[in-house]
C-alpha cells in the first residue's frame, strides 16, 4: 500500500479538522508515494520508539503525541527532535501524528481507555456540537420526480421521508444555498413552494472524554485496583482521592491530562473520574466540595490503549497487506519511585 492510502484511512477515522486549533497533527515527514508494508503505533515519538520502528522495518510510525507541537525554524540533526526526523528519513520511515483529533473521534482515545477499564460507554463527557443542519420540505411530481430528488441529493441533502408527493430532506446548513439552487433549477417552471427549518444545535455523539458504567457497583479501593490492572505498569501507578468505600458504578474518563473537565465531571452525575495529570489544588478543592472520586493515572498509560484501537482500524482496512505493530516501549518519563519512611502527617 502507498503511504497516501494509509493516511486516507487514518484521516477518515481521525479527521484533522476536528483537532484543536493549537494542535499539530498529520504527516510530519515521509513521501505519500512511498510503499508501506509495516506500521508501528505508539503514544510518543521518542528516540526509543523511533529506534523500535527502525529495528522492526516499519515504513510508518503512527504516534498520538505530536513531535513538533510548537513552531520550529529548522530540524537540524544535532537537535533532539531534529535527530529523530533525520533518522526517520534516512531509514525511509514516515511519521504521522493523530492527537486531539483522535481524542474527539468516535471511537477515540477515551473510548479505548473506557473499554480497557470495562465500562459500557453511554456518551461523551464534553460533547462536540452536531453539524448545524436544516430540514427542507417540498413536493415532487407524482411521476417523474426522481430527477428532483437526484438534484437535491447531489447538492448535499439526504432524503428522510417521501410520502406520496411530499418530500422531506435534511442537509448541512453549509449546503443550504447549493440545495435551494438545485431545487429551483430542477423544478424549472414549477411554482410549488417549500419550507425550511433550522434544526436545534444539539450536542453530538463525539467530543472529549467518555461516560460509562460498570456492570456492578464496587468500592473505590476495588475500582482503583481495576484501573491499575487494566493499564500498563508505571512508576506512578494509580492513586485515588475520595472515600475508599464509596461505591463506584457510573464513571467518566478522559485519556491524557483531564483536570480542565472537573466542572463537567461534577455536572455529569458520575461516581468517579479517571484521567491523568491531576494537580494538587484543583483535585483537593474538587474532593473537598463533594465532587466525584478521582482516579489519577500516568499520562502515557491512559493513552496507551488507543494504540491497539488505531492498529485495529488499519488492520481492518488493509488486512494482511499491511503488518501493524503496537509499541511495547514504555515512554512514560518517570523512571524511579520511592515512598517516604519518615513519620509525620495525619490523614
N, C-alpha and C positions, 0 to 999 in steps of 0.2 A: 504494500500500500504506500501511497505517497503521504508525506507529512501533511499536505493540504487536506487529504481525506480524513486523517485523524483529527486535525484541527476542526474540520466541519462538524464532526461528531461531538467534540468537546463543546463547541460553541452552541450547538443545539441543546445540550444538557445544561450548560452553564453560560447563558447569553452574556456577552461582555457588556451590553447596555444596562444590565442590572447591577453592575458593580458600582460601589460608592464613587463619588466624583474624585475623591482624593486617592483612589486606588490605582495600581499599575498592574493590569492583567494582560494576558495574551502572549504572543510569541516574543521571547527575549532575544534568542539567536537561533539560527537554523534556516535552511532553504526549503520552502514549501514543496519544491520539486524533488527533494531527496526521498529515497525509499526508506520506509520504516518497517522493520520486522520484529523489533523488540522495544518495549516501553518500560521504564521504571517509574513508579508512582511513589511520591514521598511528601512529607509535610514541609520540610525545609530544604532549599537548595544550598547545601553547605559543602565544604571540601569532602566530608565523609560520604554524602550521598552521591556527589559527582564522581568520586573515586569508585563507588559501588556500581554506578551506571556504566562507567568505562570498563570496569572489570567484567561486567555482565554482557558487554557488547550491545548496550541499548543505544538506539539512534535517537531516542527522545526521553527526556526527563520531564515528567508532569509533576509540578510542585504546587502545593497550596499557597505557601507564602511567596510573595514577590521577592526577587533578588534585588531589584533596583526600584524600591518604593519611592525614594527621594530622587529628585533630578540630579543627574551627573553630567559633567562636561567631557568625560572620557572614561575608558575602561582599560587603563594600562596594565600590563601583566604583573607589575610589581605592587599592585593594589589587591587586597584580598578578594574583592568581588570581581575585579578585572581579571585576576588569575583564573577564576572559575570560568568566566566567559571564554578566555583563551583556551583553556583545557577542553572545554566542550567543543569549540570549533575545530581544534586540532584533531580531535577524535571523531569528528563528523557526527556529533550528538547535539540535538536541539534542546532548548529549554522553553517550556510553556508553563505559564502560571495562571491558576484559577483561584481567586481569593474570595473577595466579598460576593462575587457573582456565584461562587459555589456555596457560600454561606446562605444566600437567599433562595437558592434553587429548590425545586421540588422533584426528587429528593435532593437534599444538600447535606452540608456538614453536620448540622444539628439533628437531622433525621438519622444519620449514621450513629451519632452519639446516643440518641434515644433508643435506637434498636439494640445497640450493644448492651445497654442497661436492662433491657427487657420491657420497655414501655410500649403500650399501644398508643400511637400518636393520634391526637384529636384535632390538631391545628397549629398554626404559628403562634409564637409568643408576641412578636411585634409584626403584625400583618402588613404587607405592602398593599396599596390600593389596587383594585381591579383596573384594567384598562378602561378609560371612560368610553361609554358606549351609548348608542341611540337605538330606539325601536321605531322602525318605519312600517306603516300600514298603508296599503294601497289596494287597487283591484287590477285584475288582468282579464283579458277576454276569456270567455268560456271555452273557446277553441283558439289554438294558435298563440296562446300566451307564453309558450316556452321561451320565445326569443326575449321577452321582457325579463323573465326570471334569470336567464343566462346573462343578460347585460348587467343586471344588478349584482349577481354573484361574482362576475368577472371584475366588477368595480370594488369588491371587498365586502359585500354583505353576505350573511348566511340566512337561509330560509328557516324559520322556526315554526311556521304554520301556513297551511293552504287549505281553506275551507270554501269549496266552490270557486268563486272568483275573488274571494278575499285573501290577500297575500300579506303575511307578516314576516318581517326580517329584522335581524339585529346586525349592527355594524359598528366598527370602531369609530369614535367621534372624529378621529383624524381623517376618516374616509367619507365624511358627510357630503362635502361638495362633490366629490367624484361620483358617489352613488346617486345623488339627486340629478346631476348632469346626465348620468346614464339612463335614469328613469325618463327624463324629458326626451332624450334622443330616441329611446326605444318606443315610446308611445306616440311620437310624432304629433299628429293632429288630435289625438285623444285628449279630451279635456278633463278626464277623470282626476279627482284630487287625491291627496294623500295626507296622512297625519304623521308627525314626527315627535317623539317624546324622548327626553334625556333620561337615561337610567340613573338611579342614585349611585353615587360614588362610594360603593361599599368596600370593606376590606376583602382582599383576595385570599387564596389558599397559600400563597408564597409569602416570604418575609423572613426575618431573622428570628432564630430560636424556635423551639417547638414546645408544645404542651402534650403530655401523655399521661397514661395511667398504668399502675402496676396491676397484676392480676388480683393481688390481695394486699391489704394494708400491712405494713411492717414497721417496727420501731426504727427511729433514725439511726441508732447504732448498727442495726442489721442492714439498713439501706446503704449506709456509708461503706460497709464491707462489700455489699453487692457491687457498688460502683468501683471499688478498688479491684475486685475480682474481674470486672468486665474490661478494664483498661490495662495497657501495658505498664509495667512497673517503672516508677521513677523515684529519685531520691526524696522528693517532696511527699510522695504518696498521696493519700486522700485525707482531708480534715473536714470536720463538720462543725457547724455552730447551731446551737439550739438544745432543747431538752433531749437527751439520748433516748428517752422512752416515748417521745412524740411519735404518733402513728403517721406514716407516710403512705399515700396512695396516689394522689394527683401531683404530678411533678412537671416543672418547667426546666428546660435545658437550653444552654447556648454554648456551642463549641467556640473555644477561644476566650478572649477577655470579654466578660459579660456584666461587669458591675454597673454599666450605664443603663441596664434594664431592670435595676432593682425596683424602680417605681412601677414598671409594667408587671413585674412579678407579684407585687402586692395587690395589684388590681385584678390579677388573673385568678385569684382564689385557689392557689395551689398550696400544697403542704411543704414542699421543698423545692429548692432551685439548685441545679448542678451547673457549674461553669468554672472558669479559670481566672486567675489573676485578681482575685478579690482583695481589695485594700482594707486596711485596718479600720479607718474611721467610717467609711460607708457601711462596712459589714457590721461593725459594732452598733451604729445607730439603727440599722435595719433590724437587728435582733432585739435590741432594747425597746424598740417601738412595737414589738409584737409581730413582726413580719414572718414569713415562712422560714423554715430551717434552711441553712445554706450548706452546700457541699462544694468545697473548693478543690480542684484537681490541677495538675500541671497543664499548662497551655498546650504543649505538644501532645500529651496523652489524650486531651479532649478532642483533638482534631485527627489523630491517627486513624480512627475507624473509617474516616472518609476515604482513605487510600484504597481500601478494598471496594468501597462503593464505586469510586471512579474507575477502578480496574475492571469491575464487572460491566460497566457501561461500554467500555472499549471491547471487552471480550464478546459481549452480546452483539456488538456492531460488526466485528470482524472475524469472529470465530477463531479458527486455528491459523488464520493468515497473519495475525499479529500476536506475539507472545507478550503478555502483560504481567509484570512482576511488581510486588509491593515491597518497598524497602524494609529491611529488618534492622536498620541502624537507628539507635535512639539518639535523636538530635536535641533532646531536652538539654539546656545548657548547664544544669546543676549536676555536679559530679560527686559531691560529698555531703553527707547529712550527719548531724550529731544532736543528741539530746542532753540538755544540761543536767549535771548531777548536783548542782547547787541547791541548797534548801532555802526556801523563801517564796512568798506569794501564796495567796489563798484564792480558791475558786469563789 
